Amino acid sequence: MFGFSLPKLIVLGIIIFAIWYAYKIYERKHIISAKKDEDQGKEDTSSVDMIRCKNCGDYFLPSNGSIYCSKETCIIEK
Protein backbone atom coordinates (compact mmCIF):
# COMPACT_ATOMS: atom_id res chain seq x y z
CA MET A 1 0.00 0.00 0.00
CA PHE A 2 2.77 2.47 0.86
CA GLY A 3 5.32 1.03 -1.53
CA PHE A 4 6.89 2.93 -4.39
CA SER A 5 5.57 1.94 -7.77
CA LEU A 6 6.10 3.51 -11.16
CA PRO A 7 2.51 4.82 -11.57
CA LYS A 8 2.61 6.46 -8.13
CA LEU A 9 5.94 8.15 -8.89
CA ILE A 10 4.64 9.40 -12.25
CA VAL A 11 1.51 10.86 -10.63
CA LEU A 12 3.65 12.49 -7.91
CA GLY A 13 5.90 13.99 -10.58
CA ILE A 14 2.90 15.36 -12.48
CA ILE A 15 1.49 16.91 -9.30
CA ILE A 16 4.82 18.53 -8.41
CA PHE A 17 5.21 19.85 -11.97
CA ALA A 18 1.65 21.28 -11.97
CA ILE A 19 2.22 23.08 -8.65
CA TRP A 20 5.59 24.46 -9.81
CA TYR A 21 4.12 25.66 -13.14
CA ALA A 22 1.13 27.33 -11.41
CA TYR A 23 3.50 29.14 -9.03
CA LYS A 24 5.62 30.27 -11.98
CA ILE A 25 2.55 31.74 -13.75
CA TYR A 26 1.42 33.44 -10.51
CA GLU A 27 4.84 35.06 -10.00
CA ARG A 28 4.96 36.26 -13.62
CA LYS A 29 1.54 37.92 -13.29
CA HIS A 30 2.62 39.51 -10.01
CA ILE A 31 5.78 40.97 -11.60
CA ILE A 32 3.85 42.31 -14.60
CA SER A 33 1.21 43.99 -12.41
CA ALA A 34 3.91 45.54 -10.20
CA LYS A 35 5.67 46.90 -13.28
CA LYS A 36 2.39 48.39 -14.58
CA ASP A 37 1.77 50.08 -11.22
CA GLU A 38 5.31 51.47 -11.27
CA ASP A 39 4.93 52.77 -14.83
CA GLN A 40 1.66 54.54 -14.02
CA GLY A 41 3.32 56.51 -11.24
CA LYS A 42 6.04 57.95 -13.46
CA GLU A 43 5.66 61.21 -15.31
CA ASP A 44 6.24 61.32 -19.04
CA THR A 45 9.42 63.39 -19.45
CA SER A 46 10.18 62.32 -23.01
CA SER A 47 8.54 65.30 -24.68
CA VAL A 48 9.92 68.83 -24.69
CA ASP A 49 8.22 72.01 -25.86
CA MET A 50 10.20 73.59 -28.68
CA ILE A 51 9.70 77.00 -30.21
CA ARG A 52 10.07 78.18 -33.77
CA CYS A 53 12.84 80.58 -34.72
CA LYS A 54 11.42 83.96 -35.85
CA ASN A 55 14.15 84.33 -38.47
CA CYS A 56 14.66 80.93 -40.17
CA GLY A 57 11.62 78.92 -39.02
CA ASP A 58 13.60 76.01 -37.49
CA TYR A 59 12.52 74.61 -34.15
CA PHE A 60 14.88 74.73 -31.16
CA LEU A 61 14.95 74.39 -27.39
CA PRO A 62 14.52 77.75 -25.68
CA SER A 63 17.45 77.55 -23.25
CA ASN A 64 18.11 81.25 -22.68
CA GLY A 65 14.70 82.74 -23.44
CA SER A 66 15.64 83.86 -26.93
CA ILE A 67 13.20 83.74 -29.83
CA TYR A 68 16.02 83.10 -32.31
CA CYS A 69 18.00 79.89 -32.68
CA SER A 70 21.77 79.85 -32.22
CA LYS A 71 22.69 79.35 -35.90
CA GLU A 72 25.14 81.82 -37.36
CA THR A 73 22.57 82.92 -39.94
CA CYS A 74 19.99 83.74 -37.27
CA ILE A 75 22.11 85.67 -34.81
CA ILE A 76 20.62 89.12 -34.71
CA GLU A 77 22.97 91.95 -33.82
CA LYS A 78 21.43 94.55 -31.61
SEGU-418834 format. One record per residue: residue number from 1; residue in one letter; x, y, z of N, C-alpha, C in turn. Coordinates in nm, 4 decimals. Each point is the difference from the previous one (the first is absolute). Last residue first. Layout:
<pt><k>NUM</k><r>A</r><n_c1>X</n_c1><n_c2>Y</n_c2><n_c3>Z</n_c3><ca_c1>X</ca_c1><ca_c2>Y</ca_c2><ca_c3>Z</ca_c3><c_c1>X</c_c1><c_c2>Y</c_c2><c_c3>Z</c_c3></pt>
...
//
This chain:
<pt><k>78</k><r>K</r><n_c1>2.2256</n_c1><n_c2>9.3475</n_c2><n_c3>-3.2159</n_c3><ca_c1>-0.0829</ca_c1><ca_c2>0.1079</ca_c2><ca_c3>0.0552</ca_c3><c_c1>0.0724</c_c1><c_c2>0.1309</c_c2><c_c3>-0.0046</c_c3></pt>
<pt><k>77</k><r>E</r><n_c1>-0.0001</n_c1><n_c2>-0.4895</n_c2><n_c3>-0.2886</n_c3><ca_c1>0.0816</ca_c1><ca_c2>0.0987</ca_c2><ca_c3>0.0716</ca_c3><c_c1>-0.0900</c_c1><c_c2>0.1131</c_c2><c_c3>0.0454</c_c3></pt>
<pt><k>76</k><r>I</r><n_c1>-0.1037</n_c1><n_c2>-0.5330</n_c2><n_c3>-0.1054</n_c3><ca_c1>-0.0411</ca_c1><ca_c2>0.1368</ca_c2><ca_c3>-0.0284</ca_c3><c_c1>0.0879</c_c1><c_c2>0.0942</c_c2><c_c3>0.0822</c_c3></pt>
<pt><k>75</k><r>I</r><n_c1>0.0177</n_c1><n_c2>-0.5278</n_c2><n_c3>-0.2008</n_c3><ca_c1>0.0432</ca_c1><ca_c2>0.0880</ca_c2><ca_c3>0.1079</ca_c3><c_c1>-0.0291</c_c1><c_c2>0.1442</c_c2><c_c3>-0.0412</c_c3></pt>
<pt><k>74</k><r>C</r><n_c1>-0.0683</n_c1><n_c2>-0.3936</n_c2><n_c3>-0.2779</n_c3><ca_c1>-0.1141</ca_c1><ca_c2>0.0563</ca_c2><ca_c3>0.0737</ca_c3><c_c1>0.0411</c_c1><c_c2>0.0927</c_c2><c_c3>0.1131</c_c3></pt>
<pt><k>73</k><r>T</r><n_c1>0.3016</n_c1><n_c2>-0.2541</n_c2><n_c3>-0.2917</n_c3><ca_c1>-0.0847</ca_c1><ca_c2>0.0802</ca_c2><ca_c3>-0.0888</ca_c3><c_c1>-0.1126</c_c1><c_c2>0.0685</c_c2><c_c3>0.0745</c_c3></pt>
<pt><k>72</k><r>E</r><n_c1>0.2987</n_c1><n_c2>-0.3018</n_c2><n_c3>0.2213</n_c3><ca_c1>0.0708</ca_c1><ca_c2>0.1229</ca_c2><ca_c3>-0.0371</ca_c3><c_c1>-0.0854</c_c1><c_c2>0.0889</c_c2><c_c3>-0.0893</c_c3></pt>
<pt><k>71</k><r>K</r><n_c1>-0.2332</n_c1><n_c2>-0.3235</n_c2><n_c3>0.3610</n_c3><ca_c1>0.0732</ca_c1><ca_c2>-0.0124</ca_c2><ca_c3>-0.1257</ca_c3><c_c1>0.0669</c_c1><c_c2>0.1329</c_c2><c_c3>-0.0339</c_c3></pt>
<pt><k>70</k><r>S</r><n_c1>-0.2986</n_c1><n_c2>-0.1227</n_c2><n_c3>0.3864</n_c3><ca_c1>0.1403</ca_c1><ca_c2>0.0398</ca_c2><ca_c3>0.0154</ca_c3><c_c1>0.0826</c_c1><c_c2>-0.0229</c_c2><c_c3>-0.1265</c_c3></pt>
<pt><k>69</k><r>C</r><n_c1>-0.5474</n_c1><n_c2>0.1404</n_c2><n_c3>0.0557</n_c3><ca_c1>0.0876</ca_c1><ca_c2>-0.1139</ca_c2><ca_c3>0.0246</ca_c3><c_c1>0.1457</c_c1><c_c2>0.0460</c_c2><c_c3>0.0000</c_c3></pt>
<pt><k>68</k><r>Y</r><n_c1>-0.4230</n_c1><n_c2>0.3096</n_c2><n_c3>0.1532</n_c3><ca_c1>0.0793</ca_c1><ca_c2>-0.0338</ca_c2><ca_c3>-0.1168</ca_c3><c_c1>0.0908</c_c1><c_c2>-0.1179</c_c2><c_c3>0.0343</c_c3></pt>
<pt><k>67</k><r>I</r><n_c1>-0.2759</n_c1><n_c2>0.2256</n_c2><n_c3>0.3153</n_c3><ca_c1>-0.0968</ca_c1><ca_c2>-0.0441</ca_c2><ca_c3>-0.1008</ca_c3><c_c1>0.0703</c_c1><c_c2>-0.0341</c_c2><c_c3>-0.1306</c_c3></pt>
<pt><k>66</k><r>S</r><n_c1>0.1666</n_c1><n_c2>-0.0228</n_c2><n_c3>0.5485</n_c3><ca_c1>0.0074</ca_c1><ca_c2>0.0689</ca_c2><ca_c3>-0.1280</ca_c3><c_c1>-0.1079</c_c1><c_c2>-0.0525</c_c2><c_c3>-0.0940</c_c3></pt>
<pt><k>65</k><r>G</r><n_c1>0.1273</n_c1><n_c2>-0.1493</n_c2><n_c3>0.4577</n_c3><ca_c1>-0.1138</ca_c1><ca_c2>0.0892</ca_c2><ca_c3>-0.0146</ca_c3><c_c1>-0.0022</c_c1><c_c2>0.0761</c_c2><c_c3>-0.1310</c_c3></pt>
<pt><k>64</k><r>N</r><n_c1>0.3135</n_c1><n_c2>-0.3528</n_c2><n_c3>0.1434</n_c3><ca_c1>0.0298</ca_c1><ca_c2>0.1286</ca_c2><ca_c3>0.0630</ca_c3><c_c1>-0.1129</c_c1><c_c2>0.1020</c_c2><c_c3>-0.0174</c_c3></pt>
<pt><k>63</k><r>S</r><n_c1>-0.0349</n_c1><n_c2>-0.4598</n_c2><n_c3>-0.1599</n_c3><ca_c1>0.0816</ca_c1><ca_c2>-0.0130</ca_c2><ca_c3>0.1203</ca_c3><c_c1>0.0236</c_c1><c_c2>0.1338</c_c2><c_c3>0.0690</c_c3></pt>
<pt><k>62</k><r>P</r><n_c1>-0.3391</n_c1><n_c2>-0.2488</n_c2><n_c3>-0.3639</n_c3><ca_c1>0.0224</ca_c1><ca_c2>0.1356</ca_c2><ca_c3>0.0525</ca_c3><c_c1>0.0795</c_c1><c_c2>-0.0052</c_c2><c_c3>0.1307</c_c3></pt>
<pt><k>61</k><r>L</r><n_c1>-0.0034</n_c1><n_c2>-0.3351</n_c2><n_c3>-0.4437</n_c3><ca_c1>-0.0328</ca_c1><ca_c2>0.0037</ca_c2><ca_c3>0.1417</ca_c3><c_c1>0.0292</c_c1><c_c2>0.1389</c_c2><c_c3>0.0552</c_c3></pt>
<pt><k>60</k><r>F</r><n_c1>-0.1486</n_c1><n_c2>-0.0876</n_c2><n_c3>-0.5225</n_c3><ca_c1>0.1126</ca_c1><ca_c2>-0.0173</ca_c2><ca_c3>0.0907</ca_c3><c_c1>-0.0488</c_c1><c_c2>0.0034</c_c2><c_c3>0.1435</c_c3></pt>
<pt><k>59</k><r>Y</r><n_c1>-0.1490</n_c1><n_c2>0.0008</n_c2><n_c3>-0.5819</n_c3><ca_c1>-0.0389</ca_c1><ca_c2>-0.0162</ca_c2><ca_c3>0.1393</ca_c3><c_c1>0.1232</c_c1><c_c2>-0.0253</c_c2><c_c3>0.0856</c_c3></pt>
<pt><k>58</k><r>D</r><n_c1>-0.0519</n_c1><n_c2>0.2934</n_c2><n_c3>-0.4813</n_c3><ca_c1>0.0370</ca_c1><ca_c2>-0.1275</ca_c2><ca_c3>0.0615</ca_c3><c_c1>-0.0456</c_c1><c_c2>-0.0029</c_c2><c_c3>0.1448</c_c3></pt>
<pt><k>57</k><r>G</r><n_c1>-0.0384</n_c1><n_c2>0.3853</n_c2><n_c3>-0.3041</n_c3><ca_c1>-0.1134</ca_c1><ca_c2>-0.0914</ca_c2><ca_c3>0.0065</ca_c3><c_c1>0.0329</c_c1><c_c2>-0.1373</c_c2><c_c3>0.0569</c_c3></pt>
<pt><k>56</k><r>C</r><n_c1>0.2565</n_c1><n_c2>0.4439</n_c2><n_c3>-0.0716</n_c3><ca_c1>0.0138</ca_c1><ca_c2>-0.1058</ca_c2><ca_c3>-0.1011</ca_c3><c_c1>-0.1138</c_c1><c_c2>-0.1018</c_c2><c_c3>0.0025</c_c3></pt>
<pt><k>55</k><r>N</r><n_c1>-0.0120</n_c1><n_c2>0.4048</n_c2><n_c3>0.2860</n_c3><ca_c1>0.0755</ca_c1><ca_c2>0.0369</ca_c2><ca_c3>-0.1183</ca_c3><c_c1>-0.0006</c_c1><c_c2>-0.1103</c_c2><c_c3>-0.1073</c_c3></pt>
<pt><k>54</k><r>K</r><n_c1>-0.2034</n_c1><n_c2>-0.0343</n_c2><n_c3>0.4418</n_c3><ca_c1>-0.0689</ca_c1><ca_c2>0.1073</ca_c2><ca_c3>-0.0723</ca_c3><c_c1>0.0694</c_c1><c_c2>0.0338</c_c2><c_c3>-0.1320</c_c3></pt>
<pt><k>53</k><r>C</r><n_c1>-0.0137</n_c1><n_c2>-0.4879</n_c2><n_c3>0.2609</n_c3><ca_c1>0.0853</ca_c1><ca_c2>0.1169</ca_c2><ca_c3>-0.0163</ca_c3><c_c1>-0.0743</c_c1><c_c2>0.1038</c_c2><c_c3>-0.0841</c_c3></pt>
<pt><k>52</k><r>R</r><n_c1>-0.2462</n_c1><n_c2>-0.3681</n_c2><n_c3>0.3160</n_c3><ca_c1>0.0437</ca_c1><ca_c2>0.0241</ca_c2><ca_c3>-0.1369</ca_c3><c_c1>0.0807</c_c1><c_c2>0.1298</c_c2><c_c3>-0.0082</c_c3></pt>
<pt><k>51</k><r>I</r><n_c1>-0.0587</n_c1><n_c2>-0.3657</n_c2><n_c3>0.4265</n_c3><ca_c1>-0.0584</ca_c1><ca_c2>0.1177</ca_c2><ca_c3>-0.0619</ca_c3><c_c1>0.0625</c_c1><c_c2>0.0205</c_c2><c_c3>-0.1372</c_c3></pt>
<pt><k>50</k><r>M</r><n_c1>-0.1096</n_c1><n_c2>-0.4359</n_c2><n_c3>0.3706</n_c3><ca_c1>0.0972</ca_c1><ca_c2>0.0740</ca_c2><ca_c3>-0.0803</ca_c3><c_c1>-0.0699</c_c1><c_c2>0.1211</c_c2><c_c3>-0.0603</c_c3></pt>
<pt><k>49</k><r>D</r><n_c1>-0.0683</n_c1><n_c2>-0.3838</n_c2><n_c3>0.4232</n_c3><ca_c1>-0.0597</ca_c1><ca_c2>0.1056</ca_c2><ca_c3>-0.0813</ca_c3><c_c1>0.1097</c_c1><c_c2>0.0774</c_c2><c_c3>-0.0706</c_c3></pt>
<pt><k>48</k><r>V</r><n_c1>0.0109</n_c1><n_c2>-0.5274</n_c2><n_c3>0.1518</n_c3><ca_c1>0.0488</ca_c1><ca_c2>0.1317</ca_c2><ca_c3>0.0363</ca_c3><c_c1>-0.0667</c_c1><c_c2>0.1015</c_c2><c_c3>-0.0916</c_c3></pt>
<pt><k>47</k><r>S</r><n_c1>-0.0387</n_c1><n_c2>-0.5612</n_c2><n_c3>0.1853</n_c3><ca_c1>-0.0326</ca_c1><ca_c2>0.1070</ca_c2><ca_c3>-0.0930</ca_c3><c_c1>0.0450</c_c1><c_c2>0.1347</c_c2><c_c3>0.0544</c_c3></pt>
<pt><k>46</k><r>S</r><n_c1>0.0541</n_c1><n_c2>-0.4135</n_c2><n_c3>0.2426</n_c3><ca_c1>0.0649</ca_c1><ca_c2>-0.0198</ca_c2><ca_c3>-0.1295</ca_c3><c_c1>-0.0319</c_c1><c_c2>0.1113</c_c2><c_c3>-0.0997</c_c3></pt>
<pt><k>45</k><r>T</r><n_c1>-0.1407</n_c1><n_c2>-0.1125</n_c2><n_c3>0.4743</n_c3><ca_c1>0.0965</ca_c1><ca_c2>0.1079</ca_c2><ca_c3>-0.0192</ca_c3><c_c1>0.0675</c_c1><c_c2>-0.0093</c_c2><c_c3>-0.1362</c_c3></pt>
<pt><k>44</k><r>D</r><n_c1>-0.4414</n_c1><n_c2>-0.1857</n_c2><n_c3>0.3108</n_c3><ca_c1>0.0566</ca_c1><ca_c2>-0.0112</ca_c2><ca_c3>-0.1330</ca_c3><c_c1>0.0901</c_c1><c_c2>0.1204</c_c2><c_c3>-0.0241</c_c3></pt>
<pt><k>43</k><r>E</r><n_c1>-0.1061</n_c1><n_c2>-0.2367</n_c2><n_c3>0.4884</n_c3><ca_c1>-0.0425</ca_c1><ca_c2>0.1050</ca_c2><ca_c3>-0.0914</ca_c3><c_c1>0.0674</c_c1><c_c2>-0.0218</c_c2><c_c3>-0.1344</c_c3></pt>
<pt><k>42</k><r>K</r><n_c1>-0.1326</n_c1><n_c2>-0.3891</n_c2><n_c3>0.3772</n_c3><ca_c1>0.1034</ca_c1><ca_c2>0.0847</ca_c2><ca_c3>-0.0577</ca_c3><c_c1>-0.0608</c_c1><c_c2>0.1057</c_c2><c_c3>-0.0908</c_c3></pt>
<pt><k>41</k><r>G</r><n_c1>-0.2511</n_c1><n_c2>-0.3539</n_c2><n_c3>0.2199</n_c3><ca_c1>0.0398</ca_c1><ca_c2>0.1043</ca_c2><ca_c3>0.0928</ca_c3><c_c1>0.1031</c_c1><c_c2>0.0958</c_c2><c_c3>-0.0569</c_c3></pt>
<pt><k>40</k><r>Q</r><n_c1>-0.1616</n_c1><n_c2>-0.3912</n_c2><n_c3>-0.2306</n_c3><ca_c1>-0.1079</ca_c1><ca_c2>0.0979</ca_c2><ca_c3>0.0090</ca_c3><c_c1>0.0382</c_c1><c_c2>0.1158</c_c2><c_c3>0.0912</c_c3></pt>
<pt><k>39</k><r>D</r><n_c1>0.2911</n_c1><n_c2>-0.3759</n_c2><n_c3>-0.0520</n_c3><ca_c1>-0.0019</ca_c1><ca_c2>0.0836</ca_c2><ca_c3>-0.1200</ca_c3><c_c1>-0.1084</c_c1><c_c2>0.1071</c_c2><c_c3>0.0068</c_c3></pt>
<pt><k>38</k><r>E</r><n_c1>0.0292</n_c1><n_c2>-0.3250</n_c2><n_c3>0.3442</n_c3><ca_c1>0.1171</ca_c1><ca_c2>0.0877</ca_c2><ca_c3>0.0046</ca_c3><c_c1>0.0010</c_c1><c_c2>0.0958</c_c2><c_c3>-0.1185</c_c3></pt>
<pt><k>37</k><r>D</r><n_c1>-0.3309</n_c1><n_c2>-0.3326</n_c2><n_c3>0.0180</n_c3><ca_c1>-0.0239</ca_c1><ca_c2>0.0979</ca_c2><ca_c3>0.1061</ca_c3><c_c1>0.1150</c_c1><c_c2>0.0994</c_c2><c_c3>0.0081</c_c3></pt>
<pt><k>36</k><r>K</r><n_c1>0.0494</n_c1><n_c2>-0.3598</n_c2><n_c3>-0.2949</n_c3><ca_c1>-0.1027</ca_c1><ca_c2>0.0915</ca_c2><ca_c3>-0.0496</ca_c3><c_c1>-0.0294</c_c1><c_c2>0.1087</c_c2><c_c3>0.1030</c_c3></pt>
<pt><k>35</k><r>K</r><n_c1>0.2923</n_c1><n_c2>-0.3448</n_c2><n_c3>0.1246</n_c3><ca_c1>0.0652</ca_c1><ca_c2>0.0874</ca_c2><ca_c3>-0.0977</ca_c3><c_c1>-0.1004</c_c1><c_c2>0.0995</c_c2><c_c3>-0.0570</c_c3></pt>
<pt><k>34</k><r>A</r><n_c1>-0.1589</n_c1><n_c2>-0.3307</n_c2><n_c3>0.2907</n_c3><ca_c1>0.0832</ca_c1><ca_c2>0.0945</ca_c2><ca_c3>0.0746</ca_c3><c_c1>0.0684</c_c1><c_c2>0.0980</c_c2><c_c3>-0.0951</c_c3></pt>
<pt><k>33</k><r>S</r><n_c1>-0.2485</n_c1><n_c2>-0.3512</n_c2><n_c3>-0.1875</n_c3><ca_c1>-0.0899</ca_c1><ca_c2>0.0988</ca_c2><ca_c3>0.0613</ca_c3><c_c1>0.0793</c_c1><c_c2>0.1020</c_c2><c_c3>0.0817</c_c3></pt>
<pt><k>32</k><r>I</r><n_c1>0.2411</n_c1><n_c2>-0.3558</n_c2><n_c3>-0.1958</n_c3><ca_c1>-0.0567</ca_c1><ca_c2>0.0855</ca_c2><ca_c3>-0.1048</ca_c3><c_c1>-0.0911</c_c1><c_c2>0.1065</c_c2><c_c3>0.0612</c_c3></pt>
<pt><k>31</k><r>I</r><n_c1>0.1778</n_c1><n_c2>-0.3290</n_c2><n_c3>0.2872</n_c3><ca_c1>0.1064</ca_c1><ca_c2>0.0888</ca_c2><ca_c3>-0.0477</ca_c3><c_c1>-0.0531</c_c1><c_c2>0.0969</c_c2><c_c3>-0.1042</c_c3></pt>
<pt><k>30</k><r>H</r><n_c1>-0.2915</n_c1><n_c2>-0.3368</n_c2><n_c3>0.1551</n_c3><ca_c1>0.0286</ca_c1><ca_c2>0.0939</ca_c2><ca_c3>0.1079</ca_c3><c_c1>0.1071</c_c1><c_c2>0.1008</c_c2><c_c3>-0.0433</c_c3></pt>
<pt><k>29</k><r>K</r><n_c1>-0.1057</n_c1><n_c2>-0.3572</n_c2><n_c3>-0.2870</n_c3><ca_c1>-0.1089</ca_c1><ca_c2>0.0969</ca_c2><ca_c3>0.0023</ca_c3><c_c1>0.0235</c_c1><c_c2>0.1060</c_c2><c_c3>0.1072</c_c3></pt>
<pt><k>28</k><r>R</r><n_c1>0.3069</n_c1><n_c2>-0.3526</n_c2><n_c3>-0.0189</n_c3><ca_c1>0.0115</ca_c1><ca_c2>0.0807</ca_c2><ca_c3>-0.1215</ca_c3><c_c1>-0.1096</c_c1><c_c2>0.1059</c_c2><c_c3>-0.0043</c_c3></pt>
<pt><k>27</k><r>E</r><n_c1>-0.0120</n_c1><n_c2>-0.3211</n_c2><n_c3>0.3478</n_c3><ca_c1>0.1097</ca_c1><ca_c2>0.0959</ca_c2><ca_c3>0.0183</ca_c3><c_c1>0.0148</c_c1><c_c2>0.0918</c_c2><c_c3>-0.1207</c_c3></pt>
<pt><k>26</k><r>Y</r><n_c1>-0.3144</n_c1><n_c2>-0.3518</n_c2><n_c3>-0.0311</n_c3><ca_c1>-0.0422</ca_c1><ca_c2>0.0970</ca_c2><ca_c3>0.1007</ca_c3><c_c1>0.1073</c_c1><c_c2>0.1069</c_c2><c_c3>0.0207</c_c3></pt>
<pt><k>25</k><r>I</r><n_c1>0.1024</n_c1><n_c2>-0.3651</n_c2><n_c3>-0.2786</n_c3><ca_c1>-0.0971</ca_c1><ca_c2>0.0889</ca_c2><ca_c3>-0.0656</ca_c3><c_c1>-0.0453</c_c1><c_c2>0.1088</c_c2><c_c3>0.0971</c_c3></pt>
<pt><k>24</k><r>K</r><n_c1>0.2770</n_c1><n_c2>-0.3344</n_c2><n_c3>0.1768</n_c3><ca_c1>0.0757</ca_c1><ca_c2>0.0786</ca_c2><ca_c3>-0.0977</ca_c3><c_c1>-0.0918</c_c1><c_c2>0.1004</c_c2><c_c3>-0.0715</c_c3></pt>
<pt><k>23</k><r>Y</r><n_c1>-0.1931</n_c1><n_c2>-0.3158</n_c2><n_c3>0.2909</n_c3><ca_c1>0.0724</ca_c1><ca_c2>0.1020</ca_c2><ca_c3>0.0757</ca_c3><c_c1>0.0786</c_c1><c_c2>0.0907</c_c2><c_c3>-0.0937</c_c3></pt>
<pt><k>22</k><r>A</r><n_c1>-0.2150</n_c1><n_c2>-0.3689</n_c2><n_c3>-0.1900</n_c3><ca_c1>-0.1006</ca_c1><ca_c2>0.0969</ca_c2><ca_c3>0.0462</ca_c3><c_c1>0.0668</c_c1><c_c2>0.1115</c_c2><c_c3>0.0796</c_c3></pt>
<pt><k>21</k><r>Y</r><n_c1>0.2720</n_c1><n_c2>-0.3577</n_c2><n_c3>-0.1365</n_c3><ca_c1>-0.0398</ca_c1><ca_c2>0.0800</ca_c2><ca_c3>-0.1161</ca_c3><c_c1>-0.1039</c_c1><c_c2>0.1053</c_c2><c_c3>0.0391</c_c3></pt>
<pt><k>20</k><r>W</r><n_c1>0.1390</n_c1><n_c2>-0.3130</n_c2><n_c3>0.3298</n_c3><ca_c1>0.1116</ca_c1><ca_c2>0.0872</ca_c2><ca_c3>-0.0362</ca_c3><c_c1>-0.0386</c_c1><c_c2>0.0927</c_c2><c_c3>-0.1154</c_c3></pt>
<pt><k>19</k><r>I</r><n_c1>-0.3094</n_c1><n_c2>-0.3320</n_c2><n_c3>0.1269</n_c3><ca_c1>0.0109</ca_c1><ca_c2>0.1019</ca_c2><ca_c3>0.1051</ca_c3><c_c1>0.1105</c_c1><c_c2>0.0987</c_c2><c_c3>-0.0346</c_c3></pt>
<pt><k>18</k><r>A</r><n_c1>-0.0503</n_c1><n_c2>-0.3665</n_c2><n_c3>-0.2868</n_c3><ca_c1>-0.1165</ca_c1><ca_c2>0.0878</ca_c2><ca_c3>-0.0111</ca_c3><c_c1>0.0064</c_c1><c_c2>0.1111</c_c2><c_c3>0.1052</c_c3></pt>
<pt><k>17</k><r>F</r><n_c1>0.3322</n_c1><n_c2>-0.3401</n_c2><n_c3>0.0125</n_c3><ca_c1>0.0171</ca_c1><ca_c2>0.0855</ca_c2><ca_c3>-0.1176</ca_c3><c_c1>-0.1156</c_c1><c_c2>0.0990</c_c2><c_c3>-0.0127</c_c3></pt>
<pt><k>16</k><r>I</r><n_c1>-0.0290</n_c1><n_c2>-0.3267</n_c2><n_c3>0.3366</n_c3><ca_c1>0.1056</ca_c1><ca_c2>0.0960</ca_c2><ca_c3>0.0317</ca_c3><c_c1>0.0211</c_c1><c_c2>0.0963</c_c2><c_c3>-0.1156</c_c3></pt>
<pt><k>15</k><r>I</r><n_c1>-0.3005</n_c1><n_c2>-0.3517</n_c2><n_c3>-0.0731</n_c3><ca_c1>-0.0536</ca_c1><ca_c2>0.0934</ca_c2><ca_c3>0.1001</ca_c3><c_c1>0.1037</c_c1><c_c2>0.1069</c_c2><c_c3>0.0347</c_c3></pt>
<pt><k>14</k><r>I</r><n_c1>0.1336</n_c1><n_c2>-0.3485</n_c2><n_c3>-0.2842</n_c3><ca_c1>-0.0958</ca_c1><ca_c2>0.0863</ca_c2><ca_c3>-0.0690</ca_c3><c_c1>-0.0575</c_c1><c_c2>0.1042</c_c2><c_c3>0.0963</c_c3></pt>
<pt><k>13</k><r>G</r><n_c1>0.2813</n_c1><n_c2>-0.3332</n_c2><n_c3>0.1793</n_c3><ca_c1>0.0758</ca_c1><ca_c2>0.0924</ca_c2><ca_c3>-0.0849</ca_c3><c_c1>-0.0912</c_c1><c_c2>0.0982</c_c2><c_c3>-0.0730</c_c3></pt>
<pt><k>12</k><r>L</r><n_c1>-0.1984</n_c1><n_c2>-0.3433</n_c2><n_c3>0.2497</n_c3><ca_c1>0.0648</ca_c1><ca_c2>0.0943</ca_c2><ca_c3>0.0900</ca_c3><c_c1>0.0807</c_c1><c_c2>0.1034</c_c2><c_c3>-0.0793</c_c3></pt>
<pt><k>11</k><r>V</r><n_c1>-0.1895</n_c1><n_c2>-0.3554</n_c2><n_c3>-0.2393</n_c3><ca_c1>-0.1059</ca_c1><ca_c2>0.0898</ca_c2><ca_c3>0.0466</ca_c3><c_c1>0.0589</c_c1><c_c2>0.1059</c_c2><c_c3>0.0936</c_c3></pt>
<pt><k>10</k><r>I</r><n_c1>0.2919</n_c1><n_c2>-0.3355</n_c2><n_c3>-0.1412</n_c3><ca_c1>-0.0378</ca_c1><ca_c2>0.0836</ca_c2><ca_c3>-0.1147</ca_c3><c_c1>-0.1065</c_c1><c_c2>0.1005</c_c2><c_c3>0.0415</c_c3></pt>
<pt><k>9</k><r>L</r><n_c1>0.1305</n_c1><n_c2>-0.3235</n_c2><n_c3>0.3148</n_c3><ca_c1>0.1063</ca_c1><ca_c2>0.0975</ca_c2><ca_c3>-0.0204</ca_c3><c_c1>-0.0310</c_c1><c_c2>0.0939</c_c2><c_c3>-0.1161</c_c3></pt>
<pt><k>8</k><r>K</r><n_c1>-0.2939</n_c1><n_c2>-0.3598</n_c2><n_c3>0.0837</n_c3><ca_c1>-0.0077</ca_c1><ca_c2>0.0973</ca_c2><ca_c3>0.1091</ca_c3><c_c1>0.1065</c_c1><c_c2>0.1084</c_c2><c_c3>-0.0166</c_c3></pt>
<pt><k>7</k><r>P</r><n_c1>-0.0017</n_c1><n_c2>-0.3631</n_c2><n_c3>-0.3090</n_c3><ca_c1>-0.1148</ca_c1><ca_c2>0.0904</ca_c2><ca_c3>-0.0189</ca_c3><c_c1>-0.0130</c_c1><c_c2>0.1061</c_c2><c_c3>0.1101</c_c3></pt>
<pt><k>6</k><r>L</r><n_c1>0.3541</n_c1><n_c2>-0.3309</n_c2><n_c3>0.0418</n_c3><ca_c1>0.0180</ca_c1><ca_c2>0.0939</ca_c2><ca_c3>-0.1110</ca_c3><c_c1>-0.1214</c_c1><c_c2>0.0902</c_c2><c_c3>-0.0225</c_c3></pt>
<pt><k>5</k><r>S</r><n_c1>0.0894</n_c1><n_c2>-0.1825</n_c2><n_c3>0.4910</n_c3><ca_c1>-0.0211</ca_c1><ca_c2>-0.0644</ca_c2><ca_c3>-0.1289</ca_c3><c_c1>0.0113</c_c1><c_c2>0.1066</c_c2><c_c3>-0.1081</c_c3></pt>
<pt><k>4</k><r>F</r><n_c1>0.0963</n_c1><n_c2>-0.0925</n_c2><n_c3>0.5615</n_c3><ca_c1>0.0243</ca_c1><ca_c2>0.0851</ca_c2><ca_c3>-0.1156</ca_c3><c_c1>-0.0199</c_c1><c_c2>-0.0814</c_c2><c_c3>-0.1265</c_c3></pt>
<pt><k>3</k><r>G</r><n_c1>-0.2579</n_c1><n_c2>-0.0827</n_c2><n_c3>0.4898</n_c3><ca_c1>0.1205</ca_c1><ca_c2>-0.0263</ca_c2><ca_c3>-0.0776</ca_c3><c_c1>0.0122</c_c1><c_c2>0.0956</c_c2><c_c3>-0.1173</c_c3></pt>
<pt><k>2</k><r>F</r><n_c1>-0.3523</n_c1><n_c2>-0.0690</n_c2><n_c3>0.3515</n_c3><ca_c1>0.0856</ca_c1><ca_c2>0.1169</ca_c2><ca_c3>0.0047</ca_c3><c_c1>0.1289</c_c1><c_c2>-0.0197</c_c2><c_c3>-0.0781</c_c3></pt>
<pt><k>1</k><r>M</r><n_c1>-0.3245</n_c1><n_c2>-0.3453</n_c2><n_c3>-0.0075</n_c3><ca_c1>-0.0817</ca_c1><ca_c2>0.1184</ca_c2><ca_c3>0.0000</ca_c3><c_c1>0.0871</c_c1><c_c2>0.1262</c_c2><c_c3>0.0000</c_c3></pt>
//
